Amino acid sequence: MPEERKRIVFDEYYRDYAGKLYGVAFRMVNNRQDAMDIVQESFIRAYQNWEKFRNESSVSTWLYRITLNLSYDFLKRRSKNGPLPIEKDFEDRRLYISEKDVINADMSDEIKKEIDNLTPKQKTVFILKCYEELTYEEIARITKSRIGTVKATYFQVVQKIKKNLGGKKNVM
């Protein structure tokens, strides 16, 4: 693909997916600046490796996978230095719209703490299903897992969060 055409295509992908990828990265790392850095690096890597994209999945699946891998790498590095405090305000409120369908606003902070205690794979499945509203099939493609595994992981996460929040009202 000619370089100018490649830039135009990537500008369009950036407009279409940057907000969604930022939402995923933010929920994974709980820090605005780090999430923005991860999204920026995701697009740089996708741009640099465009010729290696095999069209075995959609571009959005590929972008999500890059973003999640960079988030996992970030979390591994950060675990050596200790966790950062969870940021309460999310600057782009439209990325949180679907949250009202998943949790009661009063429980938001407690559930965010529970999500932060999940394994990276559990956290990924939960974020992609609840916040990004992806199908099990889409999540399976992004995580390179079987659909049954994704469904089981999601079910286990929901049960774990419900159990840990025990006697609280309106838990999921």
N, CA, C and O of each residue as an XYZ file, in Angstrom:
688
protein
N       0.856     -1.168      0.000
C       0.000      0.000      0.000
C       0.904      1.233      0.000
O       1.843      1.310      0.792
N       0.629      2.196     -0.881
C       1.431      3.423     -0.903
C       1.356      4.141      0.450
O       0.333      4.102      1.134
N       2.445      4.787      0.812
C       2.557      5.421      2.135
C       1.447      6.432      2.409
O       0.909      6.466      3.515
N       1.098      7.250      1.427
C       0.053      8.254      1.635
C      -1.300      7.587      1.899
O      -2.044      8.018      2.780
N      -1.612      6.553      1.149
C      -2.858      5.811      1.342
C      -2.876      5.155      2.723
O      -3.902      5.140      3.403
N      -1.725      4.617      3.125
C      -1.600      3.980      4.435
C      -1.906      4.993      5.546
O      -2.601      4.654      6.505
N      -1.410      6.208      5.438
C      -1.668      7.247      6.432
C      -3.155      7.590      6.501
O      -3.707      7.763      7.588
N      -3.788      7.686      5.362
C      -5.222      8.003      5.317
C      -6.028      6.898      6.001
O      -6.927      7.172      6.797
N      -5.696      5.650      5.681
C      -6.388      4.504      6.276
C      -6.194      4.505      7.789
O      -7.145      4.285      8.539
N      -4.964      4.754      8.238
C      -4.709      4.738      9.674
C      -5.358      5.920     10.391
O      -5.764      5.789     11.546
N      -5.461      7.046      9.741
C      -6.201      8.170     10.335
C      -7.645      7.760     10.598
O      -8.212      8.089     11.640
N      -8.228      7.044      9.656
C      -9.606      6.586      9.817
C      -9.725      5.560     10.941
O     -10.647      5.626     11.755
N      -8.785      4.609     10.983
C      -8.790      3.629     12.073
C      -8.624      4.336     13.417
O      -9.270      3.968     14.398
N      -7.773      5.332     13.460
C      -7.548      6.061     14.709
C      -8.846      6.739     15.170
O      -9.224      6.648     16.337
N      -9.511      7.410     14.248
C     -10.785      8.069     14.601
C     -11.820      7.055     15.072
O     -12.572      7.321     16.009
N     -11.860      5.896     14.426
C     -12.866      4.888     14.752
C     -12.577      4.135     16.055
O     -13.508      3.776     16.776
N     -11.304      3.895     16.363
C     -10.976      2.973     17.449
C     -10.193      3.564     18.620
O     -10.105      2.916     19.663
N      -9.634      4.736     18.500
C      -8.797      5.269     19.585
C      -9.565      5.373     20.892
O      -9.039      5.011     21.945
N     -10.799      5.860     20.843
C     -11.593      5.991     22.064
C     -11.892      4.651     22.710
O     -11.810      4.516     23.931
N     -12.236      3.664     21.904
C     -12.535      2.329     22.432
C     -11.278      1.692     23.031
O     -11.324      1.092     24.105
N     -10.172      1.831     22.329
C      -8.927      1.250     22.828
C      -8.464      1.961     24.092
O      -7.924      1.338     25.006
N      -8.681      3.271     24.134
C      -8.345      4.022     25.347
C      -9.174      3.508     26.529
O      -8.649      3.338     27.630
N     -10.459      3.263     26.302
C     -11.312      2.739     27.360
C     -10.797      1.419     27.903
O     -10.772      1.210     29.116
N     -10.385      0.528     27.013
C      -9.846     -0.764     27.430
C      -8.530     -0.566     28.184
O      -8.345     -1.119     29.268
N      -7.626      0.214     27.616
C      -6.317      0.431     28.259
C      -6.493      1.088     29.626
O      -5.839      0.697     30.594
N      -7.376      2.088     29.708
C      -7.593      2.768     30.989
C      -8.106      1.794     32.042
O      -7.641      1.805     33.181
N      -9.051      0.963     31.667
C      -9.605      0.014     32.627
C      -8.583     -1.050     33.017
O      -8.641     -1.594     34.119
N      -7.654     -1.345     32.122
C      -6.614     -2.318     32.445
C      -5.565     -1.727     33.383
O      -5.146     -2.391     34.331
N      -5.132     -0.484     33.135
C      -3.995      0.074     33.883
C      -4.380      1.136     34.908
O      -3.555      1.517     35.738
N      -5.625      1.620     34.862
C      -6.136      2.599     35.832
C      -5.343      3.904     35.899
O      -5.198      4.497     36.968
N      -4.839      4.338     34.766
C      -4.102      5.596     34.740
C      -4.264      6.215     33.354
O      -3.981      5.577     32.340
N      -4.723      7.465     33.326
C      -5.014      8.134     32.045
C      -3.796      8.234     31.134
O      -3.840      7.840     29.969
N      -2.718      8.764     31.682
C      -1.532      8.996     30.850
C      -0.968      7.692     30.313
O      -0.606      7.602     29.140
N      -0.894      6.685     31.168
C      -0.394      5.384     30.720
C      -1.308      4.791     29.657
O      -0.829      4.197     28.691
N      -2.615      4.945     29.824
C      -3.566      4.445     28.828
C      -3.370      5.164     27.487
O      -3.386      4.533     26.430
N      -3.184      6.487     27.540
C      -2.950      7.228     26.294
C      -1.659      6.770     25.628
O      -1.601      6.633     24.406
N      -0.625      6.533     26.429
C       0.646      6.045     25.883
C       0.475      4.676     25.231
O       1.034      4.417     24.166
N      -0.292      3.810     25.867
C      -0.523      2.467     25.331
C      -1.268      2.544     24.003
O      -0.920      1.836     23.057
N      -2.285      3.393     23.922
C      -3.041      3.534     22.670
C      -2.128      4.084     21.567
O      -2.142      3.600     20.435
N      -1.349      5.084     21.913
C      -0.424      5.663     20.923
C       0.546      4.595     20.420
O       0.767      4.467     19.215
N       1.118      3.838     21.337
C       2.059      2.781     20.963
C       1.360      1.695     20.144
O       1.964      1.123     19.237
N       0.098      1.406     20.454
C      -0.660      0.408     19.692
C      -0.767      0.812     18.226
O      -0.549     -0.001     17.327
N      -1.106      2.076     17.998
C      -1.236      2.537     16.612
C       0.112      2.617     15.909
O       0.203      2.350     14.711
N       1.144      2.976     16.633
C       2.492      3.006     16.032
C       2.882      1.601     15.593
O       3.365      1.398     14.480
N       2.667      0.642     16.475
C       3.029     -0.749     16.136
C       2.192     -1.279     14.980
O       2.712     -1.948     14.088
N       0.904     -0.982     14.995
C       0.043     -1.436     13.895
C       0.506     -0.813     12.575
O       0.568     -1.493     11.550
N       0.825      0.458     12.606
C       1.277      1.164     11.400
C       2.588      0.559     10.889
O       2.739      0.302      9.695
N       3.527      0.338     11.806
C       4.834     -0.202     11.417
C       4.750     -1.637     10.923
O       5.582     -2.076     10.130
N       3.743     -2.366     11.393
C       3.629     -3.784     11.038
C       2.464     -4.080     10.109
O       2.035     -5.229     10.005
N       1.952     -3.074      9.441
C       0.792     -3.244      8.573
C       1.004     -4.341      7.534
O       0.085     -5.104      7.240
N       2.186     -4.419      6.991
C       2.473     -5.429      5.958
C       2.411     -6.847      6.525
O       2.218     -7.805      5.778
N       2.572     -6.983      7.832
C       2.535     -8.304      8.464
C       1.105     -8.726      8.831
O       0.872     -9.884      9.177
N       0.154     -7.796      8.757
C      -1.234     -8.118      9.062
C      -1.747     -9.097      8.028
O      -1.712     -8.811      6.831
N      -2.233    -10.272      8.483
C      -2.580    -11.369      7.579
C      -4.056    -11.456      7.240
O      -4.471    -12.387      6.550
N      -4.852    -10.518      7.703
C      -6.291    -10.527      7.453
C      -6.974    -11.797      7.951
O      -8.019    -12.180      7.428
N      -6.396    -12.451      8.954
C      -7.031    -13.629      9.546
C      -8.116    -13.210     10.531
O      -8.957    -14.017     10.927
N      -8.084    -11.941     10.918
C      -9.097    -11.374     11.791
C      -9.360     -9.960     11.294
O      -8.712     -9.492     10.357
N     -10.305     -9.287     11.920
C     -10.585     -7.912     11.519
C      -9.488     -6.990     12.055
O      -8.757     -7.359     12.974
N      -9.378     -5.821     11.494
C      -8.402     -4.843     11.961
C      -8.708     -4.474     13.408
O      -7.790     -4.295     14.209
N      -9.995     -4.359     13.753
C     -10.337     -4.010     15.137
C      -9.853     -5.089     16.111
O      -9.348     -4.761     17.185
N      -9.996     -6.346     15.760
C      -9.502     -7.438     16.600
C      -7.998     -7.318     16.784
O      -7.488     -7.480     17.892
N      -7.300     -7.038     15.715
C      -5.843     -6.878     15.744
C      -5.461     -5.706     16.645
O      -4.536     -5.822     17.450
N      -6.157     -4.587     16.520
C      -5.860     -3.410     17.349
C      -6.139     -3.680     18.827
O      -5.354     -3.284     19.689
N      -7.251     -4.350     19.120
C      -7.534     -4.716     20.506
C      -6.423     -5.615     21.063
O      -5.969     -5.429     22.192
N      -5.996     -6.589     20.257
C      -4.965     -7.525     20.704
C      -3.657     -6.789     20.999
O      -3.015     -7.053     22.015
N      -3.266     -5.883     20.131
C      -2.047     -5.098     20.359
C      -2.182     -4.289     21.646
O      -1.270     -4.272     22.472
N      -3.313     -3.625     21.814
C      -3.549     -2.805     23.007
C      -3.518     -3.652     24.273
O      -2.915     -3.254     25.270
N      -4.153     -4.802     24.243
C      -4.155     -5.672     25.423
C      -2.762     -6.206     25.727
O      -2.367     -6.267     26.891
N      -2.015     -6.590     24.704
C      -0.655     -7.074     24.934
C       0.223     -5.986     25.546
O       1.009     -6.260     26.453
N       0.093     -4.755     25.055
C       0.853     -3.652     25.638
C       0.399     -3.376     27.071
O       1.217     -3.038     27.927
N      -0.892     -3.518     27.334
C      -1.403     -3.348     28.699
C      -0.842     -4.420     29.623
O      -0.448     -4.124     30.752
N      -0.802     -5.679     29.146
C      -0.236     -6.768     29.951
C       1.235     -6.476     30.259
O       1.684     -6.634     31.394
N       1.972     -6.052     29.241
C       3.390     -5.728     29.446
C       3.548     -4.623     30.477
O       4.416     -4.695     31.347
N       2.712     -3.609     30.379
C       2.763     -2.497     31.325
C       2.483     -2.999     32.745
O       3.191     -2.639     33.685
N       1.447     -3.834     32.894
C       1.096     -4.347     34.221
C       2.220     -5.200     34.814
O       2.466     -5.144     36.018
N       2.895     -5.978     33.990
C       4.027     -6.775     34.471
C       5.136     -5.870     34.986
O       5.693     -6.108     36.057
N       5.458     -4.822     34.213
C       6.500     -3.881     34.649
C       6.078     -3.165     35.924
O       6.883     -3.001     36.840
N       4.829     -2.741     35.989
C       4.344     -1.992     37.138
C       4.287     -2.858     38.394
O       4.508     -2.355     39.496
N       3.994     -4.149     38.248
C       3.895     -5.007     39.429
C       5.222     -5.063     40.182
O       5.244     -5.310     41.388
N       6.301     -4.839     39.491
C       7.612     -4.812     40.144
C       7.771     -3.565     41.011
O       8.521     -3.575     41.988
N       7.062     -2.487     40.652
C       7.178     -1.220     41.374
C       6.002     -0.950     42.299
O       5.999      0.072     42.986
N       5.017     -1.812     42.342
C       3.835     -1.607     43.172
C       2.744     -0.896     42.404
O       3.029     -0.165     41.456
N       1.490     -1.101     42.801
C       0.350     -0.529     42.063
C       0.212      0.975     42.258
O       0.620      1.530     43.279
N      -0.366      1.611     41.264
C      -0.729      3.015     41.356
C      -2.128      3.105     41.934
O      -2.895      2.147     41.828
N      -2.488      4.242     42.552
C      -3.867      4.381     43.021
C      -4.829      4.400     41.835
O      -4.477      4.860     40.748
N      -6.039      3.900     42.050
C      -7.052      3.889     41.000
C      -7.553      5.306     40.777
O      -7.908      5.998     41.731
N      -7.584      5.738     39.532
C      -8.106      7.062     39.216
C      -9.621      6.988     39.175
O     -10.192      6.096     38.547
N     -10.267      7.923     39.843
C     -11.728      7.887     39.950
C     -12.424      8.496     38.755
O     -13.433      7.960     38.297
N     -11.929      9.575     38.245
C     -12.617     10.257     37.155
C     -12.115      9.753     35.824
O     -10.916      9.567     35.618
N     -13.031      9.540     34.948
C     -12.713      9.080     33.603
C     -13.035     10.223     32.680
O     -14.194     10.621     32.564
N     -12.010     10.771     32.006
C     -12.209     12.036     31.315
C     -13.182     11.986     30.145
O     -13.788     13.008     29.823
N     -13.351     10.866     29.514
C     -14.270     10.783     28.386
C     -15.482      9.970     28.820
O     -15.485      8.747     28.683
N     -16.502     10.625     29.336
C     -17.653      9.964     29.922
C     -18.412      9.088     28.924
O     -19.056      8.126     29.343
N     -18.363      9.377     27.638
C     -19.111      8.565     26.693
C     -18.541      7.151     26.597
O     -19.231      6.253     26.116
N     -17.299      6.927     27.043
C     -16.734      5.589     27.054
C     -17.289      4.767     28.221
O     -17.119      3.549     28.255
N     -17.942      5.416     29.162
C     -18.494      4.751     30.333
C     -19.996      4.536     30.231
O     -20.601      4.042     31.183
N     -20.604      4.880     29.137
C     -22.049      4.812     29.007
C     -22.596      3.430     29.350
O     -23.580      3.327     30.083
N     -21.998      2.396     28.850
C     -22.540      1.060     29.079
C     -22.359      0.587     30.520
O     -22.959     -0.412     30.914
N     -21.560      1.269     31.296
C     -21.337      0.855     32.679
C     -22.641      0.853     33.473
O     -22.821      0.009     34.351
N     -23.547      1.776     33.182
C     -24.810      1.828     33.935
C     -25.628      0.561     33.753
O     -26.432      0.216     34.618
N     -25.433     -0.143     32.631
C     -26.144     -1.388     32.409
C     -25.515     -2.542     33.182
O     -26.149     -3.584     33.349
N     -24.318     -2.382     33.641
C     -23.596     -3.468     34.280
C     -23.580     -3.310     35.797
O     -23.717     -4.300     36.517
N     -23.419     -2.114     36.285
C     -23.284     -1.893     37.720
C     -24.031     -0.654     38.158
O     -24.264      0.254     37.361
N     -24.397     -0.616     39.394
C     -25.027      0.548     39.993
C     -23.931      1.572     40.256
O     -22.842      1.208     40.700
N     -24.202      2.851     39.989
C     -23.187      3.899     40.133
C     -22.593      3.951     41.534
O     -21.413      4.264     41.690
N     -23.389      3.649     42.554
C     -22.882      3.677     43.931
C     -21.829      2.603     44.189
O     -21.006      2.741     45.094
N     -21.854      1.546     43.403
C     -20.919      0.437     43.587
C     -19.685      0.558     42.700
O     -18.784     -0.276     42.786
N     -19.632      1.553     41.873
C     -18.601      1.679     40.864
C     -17.184      1.558     41.417
O     -16.390      0.776     40.895
N     -16.857      2.305     42.447
C     -15.498      2.268     42.987
C     -15.144      0.903     43.554
O     -14.033      0.412     43.356
N     -16.086      0.290     44.258
C     -15.826     -1.025     44.838
C     -15.638     -2.082     43.755
O     -14.784     -2.960     43.877
N     -16.426     -1.996     42.714
C     -16.296     -2.963     41.625
C     -14.988     -2.730     40.875
O     -14.332     -3.690     40.470
N     -14.602     -1.476     40.686
C     -13.319     -1.191     40.036
C     -12.174     -1.801     40.823
O     -11.225     -2.320     40.234
N     -12.249     -1.746     42.148
C     -11.206     -2.366     42.982
C     -11.205     -3.881     42.786
O     -10.144     -4.499     42.700
N     -12.385     -4.472     42.716
C     -12.482     -5.915     42.474
C     -11.902     -6.276     41.103
O     -11.181     -7.265     40.973
N     -12.211     -5.489     40.103
C     -11.698     -5.737     38.754
C     -10.183     -5.654     38.745
O      -9.514     -6.440     38.073
N      -9.643     -4.701     39.492
C      -8.193     -4.534     39.536
C      -7.502     -5.733     40.173
O      -6.314     -5.953     39.934
N      -8.221     -6.514     40.982
C      -7.646     -7.697     41.623
C      -7.747     -8.961     40.781
O      -7.256    -10.014     41.189
N      -8.368     -8.874     39.621
C      -8.489    -10.033     38.739
C      -7.165    -10.311     38.043
O      -6.294     -9.445     37.970
N      -7.024    -11.533     37.532
C      -5.860    -11.837     36.708
C      -5.986    -11.050     35.401
O      -7.092    -10.647     35.042
N      -4.893    -10.823     34.688
C      -5.007    -10.085     33.421
C      -6.016    -10.700     32.449
O      -6.754     -9.968     31.789
N      -6.060    -12.032     32.353
C      -7.015    -12.665     31.432
C      -8.453    -12.443     31.890
O      -9.320    -12.121     31.076
N      -8.715    -12.613     33.190
C     -10.063    -12.380     33.706
C     -10.476    -10.929     33.490
O     -11.603    -10.648     33.085
N      -9.566    -10.026     33.761
C      -9.831     -8.597     33.606
C     -10.162     -8.273     32.151
O     -11.084     -7.507     31.871
N      -9.413     -8.853     31.244
C      -9.633     -8.630     29.813
C     -11.025     -9.083     29.398
O     -11.759     -8.331     28.758
N     -11.389    -10.304     29.759
C     -12.699    -10.842     29.376
C     -13.811     -9.979     29.961
O     -14.770     -9.650     29.264
N     -13.692     -9.611     31.227
C     -14.725     -8.813     31.877
C     -14.857     -7.441     31.217
O     -15.970     -6.996     30.937
N     -13.755     -6.780     30.969
C     -13.783     -5.446     30.350
C     -14.376     -5.501     28.949
O     -15.221     -4.679     28.594
N     -13.934     -6.470     28.156
C     -14.428     -6.556     26.781
C     -15.914     -6.908     26.731
O     -16.633     -6.437     25.849
N     -16.373     -7.725     27.661
C     -17.791     -8.115     27.658
C     -18.667     -7.010     28.248
O     -19.661     -6.618     27.638
N     -18.312     -6.514     29.411
C     -19.175     -5.550     30.115
C     -19.059     -4.132     29.583
O     -20.070     -3.482     29.317
N     -17.867     -3.663     29.431
C     -17.678     -2.264     29.059
C     -17.699     -2.045     27.545
O     -18.291     -1.081     27.059
N     -17.062     -2.930     26.820
C     -17.002     -2.777     25.368
C     -18.176     -3.460     24.674
O     -18.400     -3.259     23.481
N     -18.921     -4.266     25.420
C     -20.103     -4.967     24.921
C     -19.819     -5.822     23.686
O     -20.627     -5.887     22.760
N     -18.659     -6.472     23.691
C     -18.316     -7.367     22.597
C     -18.985     -8.719     22.811
O     -19.321     -9.082     23.938
N     -19.175     -9.449     21.744
C     -19.752    -10.789     21.840
C     -18.682    -11.760     22.332
O     -17.489    -11.458     22.299
N     -19.125    -12.926     22.788
C     -18.168    -13.948     23.205
C     -17.262    -14.339     22.035
O     -16.072    -14.591     22.223
N     -17.824    -14.386     20.843
C     -17.044    -14.741     19.662
C     -15.935    -13.718     19.391
O     -14.801    -14.089     19.087
N     -16.271    -12.429     19.504
C     -15.268    -11.383     19.290
C     -14.174    -11.452     20.352
O     -12.991    -11.303     20.046
N     -14.575    -11.678     21.589
C     -13.602    -11.775     22.674
C     -12.688    -12.979     22.458
O     -11.481    -12.898     22.688
N     -13.265    -14.088     22.018
C     -12.466    -15.291     21.747
C     -11.420    -15.017     20.668
O     -10.278    -15.461     20.785
N     -11.804    -14.288     19.618
C     -10.835    -13.958     18.559
C      -9.738    -13.050     19.097
O      -8.561    -13.260     18.804
N     -10.111    -12.047     19.877
C      -9.134    -11.094     20.400
C      -8.156    -11.780     21.347
O      -6.953    -11.521     21.293
N      -8.665    -12.651     22.212
C      -7.818    -13.296     23.210
C      -7.222    -14.621     22.734
O      -6.457    -15.261     23.455
N      -7.580    -15.023     21.521
C      -7.123    -16.296     20.959
C      -7.493    -17.454     21.883
O      -6.669    -18.315     22.193
N      -8.752    -17.451     22.313
C      -9.283    -18.478     23.213
C     -10.506    -19.122     22.574
O     -11.047    -18.617     21.590
N     -10.933    -20.241     23.145
C     -12.160    -20.866     22.688
C     -13.349    -20.122     23.294
O     -13.242    -19.545     24.376
N     -14.467    -20.138     22.598
C     -15.665    -19.444     23.070
C     -16.099    -19.986     24.430
O     -16.465    -19.216     25.318
N     -16.058    -21.293     24.594
C     -16.435    -21.891     25.879
C     -15.551    -21.403     27.022
O     -16.028    -21.188     28.136
N     -14.269    -21.229     26.743
C     -13.338    -20.731     27.755
C     -13.683    -19.295     28.132
O     -13.647    -18.929     29.306
N     -14.018    -18.487     27.133
C     -14.384    -17.088     27.392
C     -15.653    -17.021     28.227
O     -15.727    -16.250     29.184
N     -16.652    -17.824     27.870
C     -17.911    -17.840     28.628
C     -17.670    -18.270     30.076
O     -18.197    -17.664     31.009
N     -16.871    -19.316     30.249
C     -16.586    -19.811     31.595
C     -15.822    -18.764     32.408
O     -16.116    -18.554     33.585
N     -14.858    -18.119     31.792
C     -14.080    -17.091     32.482
C     -14.980    -15.947     32.914
O     -14.888    -15.473     34.047
N     -15.850    -15.503     32.014
C     -16.757    -14.405     32.345
C     -17.673    -14.800     33.508
O     -17.854    -14.027     34.450
N     -18.239    -15.981     33.440
C     -19.125    -16.455     34.504
C     -18.388    -16.494     35.840
O     -18.916    -16.041     36.856
N     -17.167    -17.034     35.843
C     -16.373    -17.118     37.074
C     -16.065    -15.737     37.640
O     -16.118    -15.534     38.853
N     -15.744    -14.791     36.765
C     -15.445    -13.430     37.215
C     -16.674    -12.795     37.862
O     -16.580    -12.208     38.939
N     -17.805    -12.912     37.213
C     -19.031    -12.325     37.762
C     -19.345    -12.945     39.117
O     -19.704    -12.235     40.056
N     -19.213    -14.250     39.226
C     -19.467    -14.926     40.500
C     -18.480    -14.471     41.574
O     -18.861    -14.260     42.726
N     -17.229    -14.323     41.198
C     -16.183    -13.884     42.139
C     -16.475    -12.468     42.646
O     -16.359    -12.198     43.842
N     -16.851    -11.576     41.743
C     -17.154    -10.194     42.139
C     -18.380    -10.169     43.043
O     -18.381     -9.485     44.066
N     -19.416    -10.904     42.678
C     -20.622    -10.965     43.514
C     -20.291    -11.487     44.912
O     -20.756    -10.940     45.912
N     -19.487    -12.546     44.972
C     -19.121    -13.133     46.262
C     -18.331    -12.133     47.096
O     -18.606    -11.955     48.283
N     -17.351    -11.480     46.479
C     -16.492    -10.536     47.212
C     -17.237     -9.297     47.675
O     -16.860     -8.673     48.666
N     -18.288     -8.944     46.964
C     -19.080     -7.786     47.376
C     -20.256     -8.207     48.246
O     -21.047     -7.375     48.687
N     -20.356     -9.482     48.481
C     -21.305    -10.113     49.383
C     -22.608     -9.411     49.650
O     -23.497     -9.412     48.799
N     -22.742     -8.810     50.812
C     -24.012     -8.274     51.264
C     -24.385     -6.924     50.694
O     -25.368     -6.330     51.135
N     -23.651     -6.430     49.749
C     -23.963     -5.115     49.183
C     -25.211     -5.208     48.327
O     -25.454     -6.229     47.683
N     -26.001     -4.149     48.320
C     -27.206     -4.083     47.490
C     -26.838     -3.844     46.032
O     -25.803     -3.248     45.732
N     -27.686     -4.309     45.136
C     -27.575     -4.008     43.706
C     -26.204     -4.330     43.128
O     -25.647     -3.550     42.356
N     -25.672     -5.470     43.502
C     -24.359     -5.834     42.980
C     -24.533     -6.405     41.594
O     -24.863     -7.587     41.698
N     -24.454     -6.084     40.547
C     -24.516     -6.727     39.234
C     -25.804     -7.501     39.045
O     -26.014     -8.103     37.992
